[in-house]
Amino acid sequence: MKSVNIKLENLTKTYIHQLKGKISAVNGVSLEVEPGELLTLLGPSGCGKTTTMRMLAGFEEPDSGKVFIGSEDVTDQMANQRDIGFVFQNYALFPHLSVAENVAYGLKVRGVDRNEIGRRVDEALQLVKLEGYQEQFPHQMSGGEQQRVALARAIVIKPKVLLLDEPLSNLDAKLRISTRGEIRRLQKALSISTLYVTHDQEEAMAISDRIIVMNHGDIIQIGTAEELYYNPKTEFVAKFIGAINAIPSKIVSSSDEEAVADIEGEKFKVRNFRKNVKPGDSADVLLRPEAVRLKEVNPESKIKGTVVERAFLGDRVDYTVAAESFTIKVSLYDSFGQVTFKCDQEVEIILDEKRMKILER
Amino acid sequence: MSVLTFKRKNTDTLGNLVKDPALLTSVIVIWMFLALFVLFPIFKILSIAFTEGGHFELSGLLKILGKKYTHIAAWNSILLGTLVGICGTALGFFFAFTAVRANLSKSWSRLLDWAIILPLISPPFTMAITVIFSFGPRGLITYNLLGLEHFEVYGMWSTLFAETITYFPISYITLKGILGGIDPTVEDMAFSLGSSRWDVFRKVTFPLSTSGLANSFLLLFAASLADFATPLILAGNGFPLLPTEAFLQITGLFDMKGGAILSFILLIPSLAVFFLQRYWVGRRNLVTITGKSGSQTKFKSVGNKTRYLFLFICLLTVLFILYFYILLLYASMIEAFGANNTFTLTHYKAIFTRGREVIKDTLIISISGMLLGGLYGVVVGYITAKKKFFSRKFMEIVAMINYALPGTIVGIAYLIAFNKRPIILTGTALIIIFCNVSKYGANGIRSTVAILQQIHPGIEEASVSLGASSIYTFRRITVPLILPGLFSGLGIVFIRSMTAISAAIFLVSLNWNLITVSILENMTELHLGVSAAFSVFVVITVFIVITGISFVLKSLRQPGALRITSLFGA
C-alpha cells in the first residue's frame, strides 16, 4: 500500500475544567507527517500532545481547524471511518477476547473472509514475535507481550496511519528499549505514516525521524533529534532534550549574534539568540554536561569548585560540582583513560566556550 | 492528560444525536418511557395536591398541613428514620469491620454474607411478623418464655427494632466496600509510626470511613422513611407515620387528595436525602480503589481478644436472624401459632390451591418485570454513562426519581395517573410491571454504571479505531463486559417484584394480585399460618433465583471479565 501524508491545519481545542475554568489544550497546531515518516510529539504532561493525537484519530472534535489524511479532509469523519491503527497507553486489549480474536477484530469489522483473517492474524503475530500465543488471554500475558498484541492489532488492518500514544510507558526500562526498536523496525518495514506521542525525550530521540516539542498547547520547535539537541531554539527545548546546565552570568557587551558573558570574573564569548540583551543584564548561559571538563587544581586554575556528587554509570562518570556562584553537572566519558575525581575534592572547571549559548526563555 | 480527557463528557450536544441514529432512537424511546411512567404520575400527584376543580388552590394542602395528626406523623417518620439510620449504621459498621478487619476465614465470611442477605430477600414485613410471633401478646418469648400477659408490642421500639434488622444489611454492604477499599498499608504505616491499635482506628480507619457512614445513614434513613409494611403491622395507632397514614387515607377513607397531599409531604425529605446522598456524600469518598493488588499485608488492626469478642457478637446477631426465620418456618407448619401447635401442611396446601392464582400472577409480573427492567437498566446505564447527548444529565436524574421516592408515593401517583383517560392501566398487570421497571430497574442502571466506570474508555475507543461502528462496539465489546451488570439488574428487579408491597398495594386488582399483598390480607384476617407459608415460599423462590444468578455470574466470568461483587452492591 502506498504511504500517505497526514496534515493538521490550525487545530484548536479548549476544555471546561471544573476548578480552573476554560483551559486551552491545543492552540492552533499545524503539522505535517511525510509519507512513511515517524513523527513524534514530545512534551511534558498537559502540553496538548495527546489531545492533538486524539483529534487526529477522531476521538476528540477540534473546536476549529482541519485534519487531512492523504488528500482527504477527514475532519468531520467518525473515528471508525478514518482507517487508523491506534495503540493505547494502557493497550486497551479486549479482556474477554483471546489474542487471536483481539487481532482479528478489525478484520472482522471489515468483513474480511475467514481464511484470510486466519492467515493475516498469524502473519501479524509473527511480525511482533508472538507466534503460538493465539489462544492466550490478555490477562495471562506480561506487559510487554500485551503491548505487542496491541501493536499487532493496530497494524493487521494495514491502516493508512499509525498512532501510538505513549505505548511504552507501562514497560520496564530494558523492555522499553527493546520494544521501541521493534516498533521502529516494523514501522519502517511497513512504511506506515506514524504519529508517536511520548514525554520521554530519550525515547523520542531514539525512534523518530523528526520530533515536535510542545508546551502549553503550542508547538515550540520541529526538527530531527540532532537539530533539537544541538540547536534548540529556546531554553525550554534545550532543557527538555537532554541535560543542560544554566550558568548564571552578567552580560558585559552584546551584538546581534554574540555576547560577552562574565562568569565568576572570567569573560566568555558566547553565541546569543536572545533579543534585547543589554550590557549589565543577568542571563543564563547554557552548556551541556559533556562540554565541561574537570582538571586537578593548579596555581593557574581560573574557575574552581568542589565535587559534591559523583555517580559511576559505566560508560561515563557524572559529577555535580559546586563553584562559588553556581552548581554544574559534568559528564566525563571514557572512564578507562580518565583521571577520576572524588567527592569533596577541589577541581578546576573548564567550560567549552564554543558550545555556550544564550537562548530565548 | 487524564484530567482533561475526563472532561470530555461535558459536551452534551444535539449534534451527537443527529450523527448517531441508534443513539437517537434509544434516547427517544427512553424519554417516552420516562415521561409516561415517571414524570406524568409525579405531575398528576402534584396537580391533585395543588389544585381544586382545575384551579391552583392551596387550601387542601394547608388544611392537612395544619392538622396536628399530620405534624405527629411527619415528626414520627423523621424520628424513626433517624434512629434506624443511627442503629442500622452502627450495627452495619460493626459487621463490616469484623468481616473486613478480623481476618476471617473464607467460610466464616461467607456465612456472614449469607445470613445478612436473608433480610434483604424477604418480603419487607417478614421481620414484623416474626417480631409479633416472638414478642406479641401470645409471643414465644414474651408469653411462653417470660409469662408476660398482654405485652404491648406495638409502637416505636418494635418498629425500630424490626426496621434496623431489616435494613442494616444495606449499611453492611456499603461499609464493607469502603473499609475493604482502604489499603492496609496505610494502617501499617500508622503502626510503623508508633500508633496503638486504638489510635489507628480512631485516627486512620474511622476518619477514612466517615463518608461511607454518612452514606449508610442516608440510605437507611430513606429506607425507613419509605417503609410501609413494617409500620403497618407494628406501629399501631399510637405511632402514626406518613406512608401508613397516606395508605389509610386512600384505602380507608377513599380520600385520594388527602393521600396525595400526605405523600407529597413525604416526598420532600425523600428527595432531600436523595440529592444529599448523590451530590454531597457521593463525592466525598476518600478511599480510592486503584486496582493494584500489590500489597499482601495482613490486617493488624484487631487484636485476638477483640477479634473473638467481635465474632461472638456478630454470631449472636446472625443466630438471632436465623431464629426469626426458623420461627417463620415453624409458624407455617403448625395449626395456629400461640394456640394450637400441632404439625400440619394445610397452610401450604392453601397457598398452592386457593393461592395458586396469586402465585402465578406474582411470577408472571416478576419475570416480565425482570426481563424488561434488566434491559432498561443496562441501556439507560450505558447511554447515560458512555454517550454524550443533549439531555443526558436530566435523563440521569429522571431515571432515578422513582427509585428515590418511597413506594407509597409512586403507587399513589400511578393510581391517580392511570385510572383515567388518556391512559387506563388500572386493573392490568402492566401497571405493576411498569411501576417495578421504573422503580427497581434503577438498580440495574447503577450496577451498569459502576461496571462501566471500571472499563477503561480506551477499550471502546480501540474498537472504534479498528473501524467498528458504535452498535458493533456495543454488541461485541461492551455487552460482554457489562453482562454481570445486566444479571445483577435482572436479579434485583425480580427480587423486588417478588417482595415489595408499598407501591404495588395500590396497584393490585381482582385480576392481578400479588403474594405480598395476600400476606398482608391474611395477616389482617389473622390467618397467620397462611401468611407465614406465603413468606417462606417467597424467601425460597428468591433464594433459588439468586443462587441461579450467582451461578450464571460465575460461569459468565470469562477470562479477564469484570466482577460484580454483590447483587446488592451499593
Boltz contact constraints between the chains, C-beta under 6 A:
constraints:
  - contact:
      token1: [A, 15]
      token2: [B, 4]
      max_distance: 6.0
  - contact:
      token1: [A, 15]
      token2: [B, 7]
      max_distance: 6.0
  - contact:
      token1: [A, 16]
      token2: [B, 10]
      max_distance: 6.0
  - contact:
      token1: [A, 25]
      token2: [B, 4]
      max_distance: 6.0
  - contact:
      token1: [A, 50]
      token2: [B, 1]
      max_distance: 6.0
  - contact:
      token1: [A, 59]
      token2: [B, 461]
      max_distance: 6.0
  - contact:
      token1: [A, 79]
      token2: [B, 464]
      max_distance: 6.0
  - contact:
      token1: [A, 79]
      token2: [B, 465]
      max_distance: 6.0
  - contact:
      token1: [A, 80]
      token2: [B, 464]
      max_distance: 6.0
  - contact:
      token1: [A, 80]
      token2: [B, 467]
      max_distance: 6.0
  - contact:
      token1: [A, 80]
      token2: [B, 468]
      max_distance: 6.0
  - contact:
      token1: [A, 80]
      token2: [B, 469]
      max_distance: 6.0
  - contact:
      token1: [A, 84]
      token2: [B, 465]
      max_distance: 6.0
  - contact:
      token1: [A, 86]
      token2: [B, 465]
      max_distance: 6.0
  - contact:
      token1: [A, 88]
      token2: [B, 458]
      max_distance: 6.0
  - contact:
      token1: [A, 90]
      token2: [B, 456]
      max_distance: 6.0
  - contact:
      token1: [A, 90]
      token2: [B, 458]
      max_distance: 6.0
  - contact:
      token1: [A, 92]
      token2: [B, 458]
      max_distance: 6.0
  - contact:
      token1: [A, 92]
      token2: [B, 459]
      max_distance: 6.0
  - contact:
      token1: [A, 92]
      token2: [B, 462]
      max_distance: 6.0
  - contact:
      token1: [A, 94]
      token2: [B, 477]
      max_distance: 6.0
  - contact:
      token1: [A, 95]
      token2: [B, 560]
      max_distance: 6.0
  - contact:
      token1: [A, 96]
      token2: [B, 480]
      max_distance: 6.0
  - contact:
      token1: [A, 96]
      token2: [B, 558]
      max_distance: 6.0
  - contact:
      token1: [A, 96]
      token2: [B, 561]
      max_distance: 6.0
  - contact:
      token1: [A, 105]
      token2: [B, 466]
      max_distance: 6.0
  - contact:
      token1: [A, 106]
      token2: [B, 466]
      max_distance: 6.0
  - contact:
      token1: [A, 106]
      token2: [B, 467]
      max_distance: 6.0
  - contact:
      token1: [A, 109]
      token2: [B, 466]
      max_distance: 6.0
  - contact:
      token1: [A, 109]
      token2: [B, 467]
      max_distance: 6.0
  - contact:
      token1: [A, 109]
      token2: [B, 468]
      max_distance: 6.0
  - contact:
      token1: [A, 110]
      token2: [B, 467]
      max_distance: 6.0
  - contact:
      token1: [A, 137]
      token2: [B, 559]
      max_distance: 6.0
  - contact:
      token1: [A, 137]
      token2: [B, 560]
      max_distance: 6.0
  - contact:
      token1: [A, 138]
      token2: [B, 560]
      max_distance: 6.0
  - contact:
      token1: [A, 139]
      token2: [B, 559]
      max_distance: 6.0
  - contact:
      token1: [A, 139]
      token2: [B, 560]
      max_distance: 6.0
